[in-house]
Amino acid sequence: MQQIDPDLADNPESIHGQTPYLQVIELLQTALAPGFYLEIGVRNGGSLRFAKCPAIGVDPAAAITFPLGAATRLANMTSDEFFAGHADRITQPVDLAFIDGMHLFEYALRDFINIEKLASPHAVVVVDDICPNHPLQADRDRKTRVWTGDVWKLRACLEKWRPDLRLVLLDTNPTGLLLIFGLDPENTVLADNYEAIVGELLAPEHDRPPAWIMARKGALAPDLAMLGSVFRGLRALRHSHSSRTEQFRLLALLAPGEA
């Protein structure tokens, strides 16, 4: 885990992490080789461009400046609108998804709930903006150029309500990535308790991210060679329809102490 430079600690625009998050997204696309990719929050297409498989990018205000793959389609709407009435555009299980939409906890939670319903058992969900670098970046009302909102709460939510999942936090630039493994499309715990979860985590005592969140406690420095090896292993497990236990055993290579 990278140490926060004390000279930057009071800079509300500070960023951390040695590895750009887009390198991890590109590596996932190459090594995992998903059969279907879903992206929430497209912006200029900087991450969506890496998709080589059938893919859908959901964004009500995308302004694409990168060339996209021939099998990539855009859904010009909010993610709530997409999942409510247009999810039938996804004709096969989602193997990889990237959540980088509205930077508010309840939106990110809804996106995860809806994606998990459509996911394959070996899918990977990636969440951006999980590590604010300064309390102002985590404000629900945007006050900085670098803005994560309170997406950081999704990690706390999943740790409490979905201990069956495997979470891997990566110390990427600028605001960290959370990789989520072990999805279960039949699990309804989050949907069943959505109002209670949101009510709890939007309470005033959770307005400010804890210091350990901003210090990226538990985050792994991305070793791209190791990540590539693990992602390729997950790809092989997906094709062999292996169990969650085998998947988690492979993931233990990333953080042996967490196994």
HELIX and SHEET records of a PDB file:
HELIX    1   1 TYR A   21  LEU A   27  1                                   7    
HELIX    2   2 LEU A   28  LEU A   32  3                                   5    
HELIX    3   3 LEU A   48  PHE A   50  5                                   3    
HELIX    4   4 SER A   79  GLY A   85  1                                   7    
HELIX    5   5 ALA A   87  ARG A   89  5                                   3    
HELIX    6   6 PHE A  105  LYS A  117  1                                  13    
HELIX    7   7 PRO A  135  ALA A  138  5                                   4    
HELIX    8   8 LYS A  153  TRP A  161  1                                   9    
HELIX    9   9 VAL A  189  ASP A  192  1                                   4    
HELIX   10  10 TYR A  194  LEU A  201  1                                   8    
HELIX   11  11 PRO A  204  HIS A  206  5                                   3    
HELIX   12  12 ALA A  211  MET A  214  1                                   4    
HELIX   13  13 LEU A  224  HIS A  239  1                                  16    
HELIX   14  14 ARG A  244  LEU A  251  1                                   8    
HELIX   15  15 PRO A  256  GLU A  258  5                                   3    
SHEET    1   A 2 THR A  19  PRO A  20  0                                        
SHEET    2   A 2 THR A 172  ASN A 173  1                                        
SHEET    1   B 7 THR A  72  ALA A  75  0                                        
SHEET    2   B 7 ALA A  55  VAL A  58  1                                        
SHEET    3   B 7 TYR A  37  ILE A  40  1                                        
SHEET    4   B 7 VAL A  94  ILE A  99  1                                        
SHEET    5   B 7 ALA A 119  ASP A 128  1                                        
SHEET    6   B 7 LEU A 177  PHE A 181 -1                                        
SHEET    7   B 7 ARG A 166  LEU A 170 -1                                        
END                                                                             
